[in-house]
Amino acid sequence: MCGIVGLYLKNHALENQIGSMFAPMLEAMTGRGPDSAGFAIYGDEVPKGSTKLTLYHQDLTYDWDALAHRAQAQLAVPIEFFRNHHAVVFKIATDAQTASEYFLTHAPELILLSAGQSIEILKAVGLPTEISSEFNLSGMKGSHIIGHTRMATESAVTLEGSHPFSTGQDLCLVHNGSFSNHNRLRTELAYHGYHMKTENDTEVAAGYLTWRMDQGDTLKQSLEHALQDLDGFYTLAIGTHDGFAVIRDPIACKPAVLAETDDYVAMASEYQALTSLPNIDQARIWEPEPATIYSWQRDSH
């Protein structure tokens, strides 16, 4: 079944509050997804030419200091990092490909969750309330955030199978539903050099969008192609460096609701996840139309 939630702040003054606004939304979706949860938050941006990587290790005693020291010496660039429970965010003064390849080669025991200038992905197996608490979601700051609570149907309950999925820089996707042609698309993406890490059909959809955008598509164009090429029943929420988007399949099989005020845009699988937001009673609220792309984006910088 799964639950999706998203929050995009139009009012920059609220960025210090995004975590406290979003945590009740994610936790409200526990009934739709009790086995794992996660979120992608955008903020704390590094300069152009630098990269943020979110890395994960199950062992809370893992020696991140030693890893950072080795990486800084071998890459010969400045590195900063901070820890958030099982995850660590590295800020590295080099490009995403160089940084990612270094850790995949020299620390294969780690799981790379995200790479980009502003994205951080945090996810784990467990109840959404537990995950929210572990990562101190309510204390986080940022400009926009999307999240997911999972009820596994097509693959095992693992960290790797939980959402969000990121297959491109500052790009991530969460999904409620299923794709009937993900195996064929997985093969096609592999032909083009995009290899998925899990058996999850959502990762295939994320990889598809990455491939389309690498070909020069805008996010809107890539989603227009997705409506033609992704077969199944789905609601998707997509996060990018500059904003987020929501789309439903051509018959709108999976639920979704959107709300917009002067301060924010919010979406959820069910309205109850929006009721804790400020001034929700004054919001414009509507159900997204089938096969219609809804997106909000900041000016690129």
Buried (B, 14 or more C-beta within 10 A) or exposed (E): BBBBBBBBBBEEEBBEBBBBBBBBBBBBBBEBBBBBBBBBBBBBBBEEEBBBBBBBBEEEEBEBEEBBEBBBEEBEBEBBBEEBBBBBBBBBBBBBEEBBEBBEEEBEEBBBBBBBBBBBBBBBBBBBBBBBBBBEBBEBBBBBBBBBBBBBEEBEBBBBBBBBBBBBBBBBBBBBBBBEBBEEBBEBBEEEEBEBEBBBBBBBBBBBBBBBBEEEBEBEBBBBBBBEBBBBBBBBBBBBBBBBBBBBBEEBBBBBBBBBBEBBBBBBBBBEBBBBBEEBEEBEBEEBEEBEBBBBBBEEE
